[in-house]
Amino acid sequence: MRRAVAAAAAMTLAVAAGAAQEKRTMAADLLKDPAVKAALDAAKANEPQTIEDQIRFCEVAAPPFKEAARGNLLKSTFEQLGLQNVRVDKAGNVLGDRSGAGPRPRFVIAAHLDTVFPEGTDVTVKREGAVLRGPGIADDCRGLAVLVATVRALKEANIQTPGSITFVADVGEEGLGDLRGMKQLFNETMKGEVDRFVSIDGTGVSITNVAVGSHRYRVTFKGPGGHSFGAFGLANPIGAMGRAIAKISDLPVPREPKTTFNVGRVGGGTSVNAIPFEGWMEVDMRSADPAALASVDANFHKAVDSAVAEENERWGKPRMITVTKDLVGDRPAGSTPEDAPIVQTALAVNRALGFAATLGEGSTDANLPMSLRIQAVTIGAGGRGTGAHALDEAFDSTGAWQGTQRAVLLTIALAR
Ligand SMILES: [Zn+2]
């Protein structure tokens, strides 16, 4: 957090305190409404069904870029639960509407369909008491199950909202999916129509209002290559890459806001006795601050370019080694300020239900709307997940209904 002048800070705090009080009262008042109480009761009573859904969705594989089968399952579930205008957009996002008294405010709540697991992964879910095991069982099959449980609870309690809600099961959240579902949703499918956005991702009752952005590159160094003895004197692509890695390792980055870099994978060459014709590396950089991310990115480019120039100069071979830097991941950084109504509402809902009201940072679907300054947060889906992105991923469903209730109450609070 940055503080400019004391007066401005004091005013912001006063405004935030006022908004906080107002949101707290609203969340507490909602709990007194018999229809809202009925929706929360339904969320708890239906938890066995929610767990069944979680398993059912998870046993249909959804590898990166191949989410269609799981998407179809969500589409038919949305239809069965009576959502209107159920549709699949160009990217493969599945959308369903629930009308309120008016079209606005429009609240959008989403969970992601895709997993990190490649085609052919065994996606059978094993159940050991309260613990479910299977790839993607928490991230984000739990989110999908809570999304559907929210639709069901609102329907059973016949909740009427002033604003309208769109439920979305989206594609492309993980890794090289590069938020393509969100990019499609906010730049085309629902462009200009989203007033508030919540992503259900992860477990517990967390609230995330800061989006850690990332840039990822695949960098390829090329040269003619040749015999290690006979052609000695040629500039070496892996030599240039080594120089680049050394420079990247020395890049200065701020501790606050936390800004990071990593050379995660390297490869190239054909033989110990050949000057390689190619070397490549994959680089990841992250920060919650867009300016800090842009700065480390610019320094990375300079490091690679000067490394190539030095390698060519060392051997007196200008332009012998060439380099391409392909951007393979671009998740924008951003945040929804702590005093924004959506954050205050999320905190108030947590307090009203007796949960911790703390904020965190992460990298999720909400990065995209946050970067567009649309009010957005990410919430956990209850229960407790372990081993995300690993084959032995597990979900402990003990008390998970509390996460479902939180999603239901927050939905009702934001659709007004
Ligand atoms: Zn996730």
Boltz pocket constraint, residues with backbone or C-beta under 6 A from the ligand:
constraints:
  - pocket:
      binder: B
      contacts: [[A, 112], [A, 139], [A, 140], [A, 173], [A, 201], [A, 202]]
      max_distance: 6.0
